[in-house]
């Protein structure tokens, strides 16, 4: 989270607020991907990030999600942020000027880390 806000500041953007409930949504999804052995913005039942955030009772007018998976990676957090910044869509999510809150969740199983970052704009 700190690295994302550093990047936002470098681009003249306001830092994002950390939301504990979004962190839990993100961590639960990272865990689900690890346990069910899939990697997708859509869960096994077809739900997307908007469905997951709504199910947590969080109100929003905009929602976005970044995912990253690291296998045998050293400095997995650095790899995730670098990977996101090298991907146009993920970079756009990090540098959107119309988002306000975020939550990051990481789940590690053996040598694999699943990262989920959820972004919202509050209503």
MODELLER restraints for C-alpha pairs under 7 A, 6 or more apart:
rsr = mdl.restraints
at = mdl.atoms
rsr.add(forms.Gaussian(group=physical.xy_distance, feature=features.Distance(at['CA:1:A'], at['CA:104:A']), mean=6.84, stdev=0.5))
rsr.add(forms.Gaussian(group=physical.xy_distance, feature=features.Distance(at['CA:4:A'], at['CA:94:A']), mean=6.78, stdev=0.5))
rsr.add(forms.Gaussian(group=physical.xy_distance, feature=features.Distance(at['CA:5:A'], at['CA:15:A']), mean=4.95, stdev=0.5))
rsr.add(forms.Gaussian(group=physical.xy_distance, feature=features.Distance(at['CA:5:A'], at['CA:16:A']), mean=6.44, stdev=0.5))
rsr.add(forms.Gaussian(group=physical.xy_distance, feature=features.Distance(at['CA:8:A'], at['CA:14:A']), mean=6.56, stdev=0.5))
rsr.add(forms.Gaussian(group=physical.xy_distance, feature=features.Distance(at['CA:8:A'], at['CA:15:A']), mean=6.21, stdev=0.5))
rsr.add(forms.Gaussian(group=physical.xy_distance, feature=features.Distance(at['CA:8:A'], at['CA:95:A']), mean=6.01, stdev=0.5))
rsr.add(forms.Gaussian(group=physical.xy_distance, feature=features.Distance(at['CA:9:A'], at['CA:15:A']), mean=6.58, stdev=0.5))
rsr.add(forms.Gaussian(group=physical.xy_distance, feature=features.Distance(at['CA:13:A'], at['CA:97:A']), mean=6.41, stdev=0.5))
rsr.add(forms.Gaussian(group=physical.xy_distance, feature=features.Distance(at['CA:16:A'], at['CA:100:A']), mean=5.25, stdev=0.5))
rsr.add(forms.Gaussian(group=physical.xy_distance, feature=features.Distance(at['CA:16:A'], at['CA:101:A']), mean=5.03, stdev=0.5))
rsr.add(forms.Gaussian(group=physical.xy_distance, feature=features.Distance(at['CA:16:A'], at['CA:102:A']), mean=6.26, stdev=0.5))
rsr.add(forms.Gaussian(group=physical.xy_distance, feature=features.Distance(at['CA:17:A'], at['CA:100:A']), mean=6.25, stdev=0.5))
rsr.add(forms.Gaussian(group=physical.xy_distance, feature=features.Distance(at['CA:17:A'], at['CA:101:A']), mean=4.57, stdev=0.5))
rsr.add(forms.Gaussian(group=physical.xy_distance, feature=features.Distance(at['CA:17:A'], at['CA:102:A']), mean=6.20, stdev=0.5))
rsr.add(forms.Gaussian(group=physical.xy_distance, feature=features.Distance(at['CA:18:A'], at['CA:101:A']), mean=5.82, stdev=0.5))
rsr.add(forms.Gaussian(group=physical.xy_distance, feature=features.Distance(at['CA:18:A'], at['CA:102:A']), mean=5.25, stdev=0.5))
rsr.add(forms.Gaussian(group=physical.xy_distance, feature=features.Distance(at['CA:18:A'], at['CA:103:A']), mean=5.71, stdev=0.5))
rsr.add(forms.Gaussian(group=physical.xy_distance, feature=features.Distance(at['CA:19:A'], at['CA:101:A']), mean=6.28, stdev=0.5))
rsr.add(forms.Gaussian(group=physical.xy_distance, feature=features.Distance(at['CA:19:A'], at['CA:102:A']), mean=5.91, stdev=0.5))
rsr.add(forms.Gaussian(group=physical.xy_distance, feature=features.Distance(at['CA:19:A'], at['CA:103:A']), mean=5.60, stdev=0.5))
rsr.add(forms.Gaussian(group=physical.xy_distance, feature=features.Distance(at['CA:20:A'], at['CA:103:A']), mean=6.73, stdev=0.5))
rsr.add(forms.Gaussian(group=physical.xy_distance, feature=features.Distance(at['CA:22:A'], at['CA:102:A']), mean=6.37, stdev=0.5))
rsr.add(forms.Gaussian(group=physical.xy_distance, feature=features.Distance(at['CA:22:A'], at['CA:103:A']), mean=4.53, stdev=0.5))
rsr.add(forms.Gaussian(group=physical.xy_distance, feature=features.Distance(at['CA:22:A'], at['CA:118:A']), mean=6.54, stdev=0.5))
rsr.add(forms.Gaussian(group=physical.xy_distance, feature=features.Distance(at['CA:23:A'], at['CA:103:A']), mean=3.96, stdev=0.5))
rsr.add(forms.Gaussian(group=physical.xy_distance, feature=features.Distance(at['CA:23:A'], at['CA:104:A']), mean=5.01, stdev=0.5))
rsr.add(forms.Gaussian(group=physical.xy_distance, feature=features.Distance(at['CA:23:A'], at['CA:105:A']), mean=5.43, stdev=0.5))
rsr.add(forms.Gaussian(group=physical.xy_distance, feature=features.Distance(at['CA:24:A'], at['CA:105:A']), mean=6.75, stdev=0.5))
rsr.add(forms.Gaussian(group=physical.xy_distance, feature=features.Distance(at['CA:25:A'], at['CA:52:A']), mean=6.82, stdev=0.5))
rsr.add(forms.Gaussian(group=physical.xy_distance, feature=features.Distance(at['CA:25:A'], at['CA:53:A']), mean=6.66, stdev=0.5))
rsr.add(forms.Gaussian(group=physical.xy_distance, feature=features.Distance(at['CA:26:A'], at['CA:103:A']), mean=6.44, stdev=0.5))
rsr.add(forms.Gaussian(group=physical.xy_distance, feature=features.Distance(at['CA:26:A'], at['CA:104:A']), mean=5.63, stdev=0.5))
rsr.add(forms.Gaussian(group=physical.xy_distance, feature=features.Distance(at['CA:26:A'], at['CA:105:A']), mean=4.44, stdev=0.5))
rsr.add(forms.Gaussian(group=physical.xy_distance, feature=features.Distance(at['CA:26:A'], at['CA:116:A']), mean=5.14, stdev=0.5))
rsr.add(forms.Gaussian(group=physical.xy_distance, feature=features.Distance(at['CA:26:A'], at['CA:117:A']), mean=6.03, stdev=0.5))
rsr.add(forms.Gaussian(group=physical.xy_distance, feature=features.Distance(at['CA:26:A'], at['CA:118:A']), mean=6.27, stdev=0.5))
rsr.add(forms.Gaussian(group=physical.xy_distance, feature=features.Distance(at['CA:27:A'], at['CA:104:A']), mean=6.89, stdev=0.5))
rsr.add(forms.Gaussian(group=physical.xy_distance, feature=features.Distance(at['CA:27:A'], at['CA:105:A']), mean=3.63, stdev=0.5))
rsr.add(forms.Gaussian(group=physical.xy_distance, feature=features.Distance(at['CA:27:A'], at['CA:106:A']), mean=5.45, stdev=0.5))
rsr.add(forms.Gaussian(group=physical.xy_distance, feature=features.Distance(at['CA:27:A'], at['CA:107:A']), mean=6.45, stdev=0.5))
rsr.add(forms.Gaussian(group=physical.xy_distance, feature=features.Distance(at['CA:27:A'], at['CA:116:A']), mean=6.83, stdev=0.5))
rsr.add(forms.Gaussian(group=physical.xy_distance, feature=features.Distance(at['CA:30:A'], at['CA:105:A']), mean=6.42, stdev=0.5))
rsr.add(forms.Gaussian(group=physical.xy_distance, feature=features.Distance(at['CA:30:A'], at['CA:106:A']), mean=5.89, stdev=0.5))
rsr.add(forms.Gaussian(group=physical.xy_distance, feature=features.Distance(at['CA:30:A'], at['CA:107:A']), mean=5.38, stdev=0.5))
rsr.add(forms.Gaussian(group=physical.xy_distance, feature=features.Distance(at['CA:30:A'], at['CA:114:A']), mean=5.24, stdev=0.5))
rsr.add(forms.Gaussian(group=physical.xy_distance, feature=features.Distance(at['CA:30:A'], at['CA:115:A']), mean=5.89, stdev=0.5))
rsr.add(forms.Gaussian(group=physical.xy_distance, feature=features.Distance(at['CA:30:A'], at['CA:116:A']), mean=5.83, stdev=0.5))
rsr.add(forms.Gaussian(group=physical.xy_distance, feature=features.Distance(at['CA:31:A'], at['CA:107:A']), mean=5.24, stdev=0.5))
rsr.add(forms.Gaussian(group=physical.xy_distance, feature=features.Distance(at['CA:33:A'], at['CA:39:A']), mean=5.82, stdev=0.5))
rsr.add(forms.Gaussian(group=physical.xy_distance, feature=features.Distance(at['CA:34:A'], at['CA:109:A']), mean=6.99, stdev=0.5))
rsr.add(forms.Gaussian(group=physical.xy_distance, feature=features.Distance(at['CA:34:A'], at['CA:114:A']), mean=6.73, stdev=0.5))
rsr.add(forms.Gaussian(group=physical.xy_distance, feature=features.Distance(at['CA:41:A'], at['CA:48:A']), mean=6.05, stdev=0.5))
rsr.add(forms.Gaussian(group=physical.xy_distance, feature=features.Distance(at['CA:41:A'], at['CA:49:A']), mean=6.97, stdev=0.5))
rsr.add(forms.Gaussian(group=physical.xy_distance, feature=features.Distance(at['CA:42:A'], at['CA:48:A']), mean=4.83, stdev=0.5))
rsr.add(forms.Gaussian(group=physical.xy_distance, feature=features.Distance(at['CA:49:A'], at['CA:65:A']), mean=6.63, stdev=0.5))
rsr.add(forms.Gaussian(group=physical.xy_distance, feature=features.Distance(at['CA:50:A'], at['CA:63:A']), mean=6.28, stdev=0.5))
rsr.add(forms.Gaussian(group=physical.xy_distance, feature=features.Distance(at['CA:59:A'], at['CA:122:A']), mean=6.42, stdev=0.5))
rsr.add(forms.Gaussian(group=physical.xy_distance, feature=features.Distance(at['CA:59:A'], at['CA:123:A']), mean=6.42, stdev=0.5))
rsr.add(forms.Gaussian(group=physical.xy_distance, feature=features.Distance(at['CA:60:A'], at['CA:120:A']), mean=6.12, stdev=0.5))
rsr.add(forms.Gaussian(group=physical.xy_distance, feature=features.Distance(at['CA:60:A'], at['CA:121:A']), mean=5.58, stdev=0.5))
rsr.add(forms.Gaussian(group=physical.xy_distance, feature=features.Distance(at['CA:60:A'], at['CA:122:A']), mean=4.46, stdev=0.5))
rsr.add(forms.Gaussian(group=physical.xy_distance, feature=features.Distance(at['CA:60:A'], at['CA:123:A']), mean=4.98, stdev=0.5))
rsr.add(forms.Gaussian(group=physical.xy_distance, feature=features.Distance(at['CA:61:A'], at['CA:121:A']), mean=5.62, stdev=0.5))
rsr.add(forms.Gaussian(group=physical.xy_distance, feature=features.Distance(at['CA:61:A'], at['CA:122:A']), mean=5.88, stdev=0.5))
rsr.add(forms.Gaussian(group=physical.xy_distance, feature=features.Distance(at['CA:61:A'], at['CA:123:A']), mean=5.14, stdev=0.5))
rsr.add(forms.Gaussian(group=physical.xy_distance, feature=features.Distance(at['CA:62:A'], at['CA:120:A']), mean=5.33, stdev=0.5))
rsr.add(forms.Gaussian(group=physical.xy_distance, feature=features.Distance(at['CA:62:A'], at['CA:121:A']), mean=5.03, stdev=0.5))
rsr.add(forms.Gaussian(group=physical.xy_distance, feature=features.Distance(at['CA:63:A'], at['CA:119:A']), mean=5.54, stdev=0.5))
rsr.add(forms.Gaussian(group=physical.xy_distance, feature=features.Distance(at['CA:63:A'], at['CA:120:A']), mean=4.42, stdev=0.5))
rsr.add(forms.Gaussian(group=physical.xy_distance, feature=features.Distance(at['CA:63:A'], at['CA:121:A']), mean=6.65, stdev=0.5))
rsr.add(forms.Gaussian(group=physical.xy_distance, feature=features.Distance(at['CA:64:A'], at['CA:93:A']), mean=6.61, stdev=0.5))
rsr.add(forms.Gaussian(group=physical.xy_distance, feature=features.Distance(at['CA:64:A'], at['CA:118:A']), mean=5.92, stdev=0.5))
rsr.add(forms.Gaussian(group=physical.xy_distance, feature=features.Distance(at['CA:64:A'], at['CA:119:A']), mean=5.08, stdev=0.5))
rsr.add(forms.Gaussian(group=physical.xy_distance, feature=features.Distance(at['CA:64:A'], at['CA:120:A']), mean=6.50, stdev=0.5))
rsr.add(forms.Gaussian(group=physical.xy_distance, feature=features.Distance(at['CA:65:A'], at['CA:117:A']), mean=5.57, stdev=0.5))
rsr.add(forms.Gaussian(group=physical.xy_distance, feature=features.Distance(at['CA:65:A'], at['CA:118:A']), mean=4.55, stdev=0.5))
rsr.add(forms.Gaussian(group=physical.xy_distance, feature=features.Distance(at['CA:65:A'], at['CA:119:A']), mean=6.06, stdev=0.5))
rsr.add(forms.Gaussian(group=physical.xy_distance, feature=features.Distance(at['CA:66:A'], at['CA:90:A']), mean=5.86, stdev=0.5))
rsr.add(forms.Gaussian(group=physical.xy_distance, feature=features.Distance(at['CA:66:A'], at['CA:116:A']), mean=5.78, stdev=0.5))
rsr.add(forms.Gaussian(group=physical.xy_distance, feature=features.Distance(at['CA:66:A'], at['CA:117:A']), mean=5.07, stdev=0.5))
rsr.add(forms.Gaussian(group=physical.xy_distance, feature=features.Distance(at['CA:66:A'], at['CA:118:A']), mean=6.59, stdev=0.5))
rsr.add(forms.Gaussian(group=physical.xy_distance, feature=features.Distance(at['CA:67:A'], at['CA:115:A']), mean=5.53, stdev=0.5))
rsr.add(forms.Gaussian(group=physical.xy_distance, feature=features.Distance(at['CA:67:A'], at['CA:116:A']), mean=4.68, stdev=0.5))
rsr.add(forms.Gaussian(group=physical.xy_distance, feature=features.Distance(at['CA:67:A'], at['CA:117:A']), mean=6.49, stdev=0.5))
rsr.add(forms.Gaussian(group=physical.xy_distance, feature=features.Distance(at['CA:68:A'], at['CA:80:A']), mean=5.79, stdev=0.5))
rsr.add(forms.Gaussian(group=physical.xy_distance, feature=features.Distance(at['CA:68:A'], at['CA:114:A']), mean=5.98, stdev=0.5))
rsr.add(forms.Gaussian(group=physical.xy_distance, feature=features.Distance(at['CA:68:A'], at['CA:115:A']), mean=4.98, stdev=0.5))
rsr.add(forms.Gaussian(group=physical.xy_distance, feature=features.Distance(at['CA:68:A'], at['CA:116:A']), mean=6.68, stdev=0.5))
rsr.add(forms.Gaussian(group=physical.xy_distance, feature=features.Distance(at['CA:69:A'], at['CA:113:A']), mean=5.70, stdev=0.5))
rsr.add(forms.Gaussian(group=physical.xy_distance, feature=features.Distance(at['CA:69:A'], at['CA:114:A']), mean=4.65, stdev=0.5))
rsr.add(forms.Gaussian(group=physical.xy_distance, feature=features.Distance(at['CA:69:A'], at['CA:115:A']), mean=6.17, stdev=0.5))
rsr.add(forms.Gaussian(group=physical.xy_distance, feature=features.Distance(at['CA:70:A'], at['CA:76:A']), mean=6.29, stdev=0.5))
rsr.add(forms.Gaussian(group=physical.xy_distance, feature=features.Distance(at['CA:70:A'], at['CA:112:A']), mean=5.58, stdev=0.5))
rsr.add(forms.Gaussian(group=physical.xy_distance, feature=features.Distance(at['CA:70:A'], at['CA:113:A']), mean=5.16, stdev=0.5))
rsr.add(forms.Gaussian(group=physical.xy_distance, feature=features.Distance(at['CA:70:A'], at['CA:114:A']), mean=6.63, stdev=0.5))
rsr.add(forms.Gaussian(group=physical.xy_distance, feature=features.Distance(at['CA:71:A'], at['CA:111:A']), mean=5.74, stdev=0.5))
rsr.add(forms.Gaussian(group=physical.xy_distance, feature=features.Distance(at['CA:71:A'], at['CA:112:A']), mean=4.45, stdev=0.5))
rsr.add(forms.Gaussian(group=physical.xy_distance, feature=features.Distance(at['CA:71:A'], at['CA:113:A']), mean=6.57, stdev=0.5))
rsr.add(forms.Gaussian(group=physical.xy_distance, feature=features.Distance(at['CA:72:A'], at['CA:111:A']), mean=5.19, stdev=0.5))
rsr.add(forms.Gaussian(group=physical.xy_distance, feature=features.Distance(at['CA:72:A'], at['CA:112:A']), mean=6.35, stdev=0.5))
rsr.add(forms.Gaussian(group=physical.xy_distance, feature=features.Distance(at['CA:84:A'], at['CA:90:A']), mean=4.95, stdev=0.5))
rsr.add(forms.Gaussian(group=physical.xy_distance, feature=features.Distance(at['CA:84:A'], at['CA:91:A']), mean=5.58, stdev=0.5))
rsr.add(forms.Gaussian(group=physical.xy_distance, feature=features.Distance(at['CA:85:A'], at['CA:91:A']), mean=4.55, stdev=0.5))
rsr.add(forms.Gaussian(group=physical.xy_distance, feature=features.Distance(at['CA:98:A'], at['CA:121:A']), mean=6.59, stdev=0.5))
rsr.add(forms.Gaussian(group=physical.xy_distance, feature=features.Distance(at['CA:99:A'], at['CA:119:A']), mean=6.62, stdev=0.5))
rsr.add(forms.Gaussian(group=physical.xy_distance, feature=features.Distance(at['CA:99:A'], at['CA:120:A']), mean=5.48, stdev=0.5))
rsr.add(forms.Gaussian(group=physical.xy_distance, feature=features.Distance(at['CA:99:A'], at['CA:121:A']), mean=4.41, stdev=0.5))
rsr.add(forms.Gaussian(group=physical.xy_distance, feature=features.Distance(at['CA:100:A'], at['CA:120:A']), mean=6.17, stdev=0.5))
rsr.add(forms.Gaussian(group=physical.xy_distance, feature=features.Distance(at['CA:100:A'], at['CA:121:A']), mean=5.00, stdev=0.5))
rsr.add(forms.Gaussian(group=physical.xy_distance, feature=features.Distance(at['CA:100:A'], at['CA:122:A']), mean=6.73, stdev=0.5))
rsr.add(forms.Gaussian(group=physical.xy_distance, feature=features.Distance(at['CA:101:A'], at['CA:119:A']), mean=5.86, stdev=0.5))
rsr.add(forms.Gaussian(group=physical.xy_distance, feature=features.Distance(at['CA:101:A'], at['CA:120:A']), mean=5.39, stdev=0.5))
rsr.add(forms.Gaussian(group=physical.xy_distance, feature=features.Distance(at['CA:101:A'], at['CA:121:A']), mean=6.37, stdev=0.5))
rsr.add(forms.Gaussian(group=physical.xy_distance, feature=features.Distance(at['CA:102:A'], at['CA:117:A']), mean=6.92, stdev=0.5))
rsr.add(forms.Gaussian(group=physical.xy_distance, feature=features.Distance(at['CA:102:A'], at['CA:118:A']), mean=5.46, stdev=0.5))
rsr.add(forms.Gaussian(group=physical.xy_distance, feature=features.Distance(at['CA:102:A'], at['CA:119:A']), mean=4.49, stdev=0.5))
rsr.add(forms.Gaussian(group=physical.xy_distance, feature=features.Distance(at['CA:102:A'], at['CA:120:A']), mean=6.30, stdev=0.5))
rsr.add(forms.Gaussian(group=physical.xy_distance, feature=features.Distance(at['CA:103:A'], at['CA:117:A']), mean=5.70, stdev=0.5))
rsr.add(forms.Gaussian(group=physical.xy_distance, feature=features.Distance(at['CA:103:A'], at['CA:118:A']), mean=5.39, stdev=0.5))
rsr.add(forms.Gaussian(group=physical.xy_distance, feature=features.Distance(at['CA:103:A'], at['CA:119:A']), mean=6.86, stdev=0.5))
rsr.add(forms.Gaussian(group=physical.xy_distance, feature=features.Distance(at['CA:104:A'], at['CA:116:A']), mean=5.70, stdev=0.5))
rsr.add(forms.Gaussian(group=physical.xy_distance, feature=features.Distance(at['CA:104:A'], at['CA:117:A']), mean=4.33, stdev=0.5))
rsr.add(forms.Gaussian(group=physical.xy_distance, feature=features.Distance(at['CA:104:A'], at['CA:118:A']), mean=6.46, stdev=0.5))
rsr.add(forms.Gaussian(group=physical.xy_distance, feature=features.Distance(at['CA:105:A'], at['CA:115:A']), mean=5.88, stdev=0.5))
rsr.add(forms.Gaussian(group=physical.xy_distance, feature=features.Distance(at['CA:105:A'], at['CA:116:A']), mean=5.29, stdev=0.5))
rsr.add(forms.Gaussian(group=physical.xy_distance, feature=features.Distance(at['CA:105:A'], at['CA:117:A']), mean=6.43, stdev=0.5))
rsr.add(forms.Gaussian(group=physical.xy_distance, feature=features.Distance(at['CA:106:A'], at['CA:113:A']), mean=6.67, stdev=0.5))
rsr.add(forms.Gaussian(group=physical.xy_distance, feature=features.Distance(at['CA:106:A'], at['CA:114:A']), mean=5.56, stdev=0.5))
rsr.add(forms.Gaussian(group=physical.xy_distance, feature=features.Distance(at['CA:106:A'], at['CA:115:A']), mean=4.63, stdev=0.5))
rsr.add(forms.Gaussian(group=physical.xy_distance, feature=features.Distance(at['CA:106:A'], at['CA:116:A']), mean=6.48, stdev=0.5))
rsr.add(forms.Gaussian(group=physical.xy_distance, feature=features.Distance(at['CA:107:A'], at['CA:113:A']), mean=5.67, stdev=0.5))
rsr.add(forms.Gaussian(group=physical.xy_distance, feature=features.Distance(at['CA:107:A'], at['CA:114:A']), mean=5.26, stdev=0.5))
rsr.add(forms.Gaussian(group=physical.xy_distance, feature=features.Distance(at['CA:107:A'], at['CA:115:A']), mean=6.78, stdev=0.5))
rsr.add(forms.Gaussian(group=physical.xy_distance, feature=features.Distance(at['CA:108:A'], at['CA:114:A']), mean=6.36, stdev=0.5))
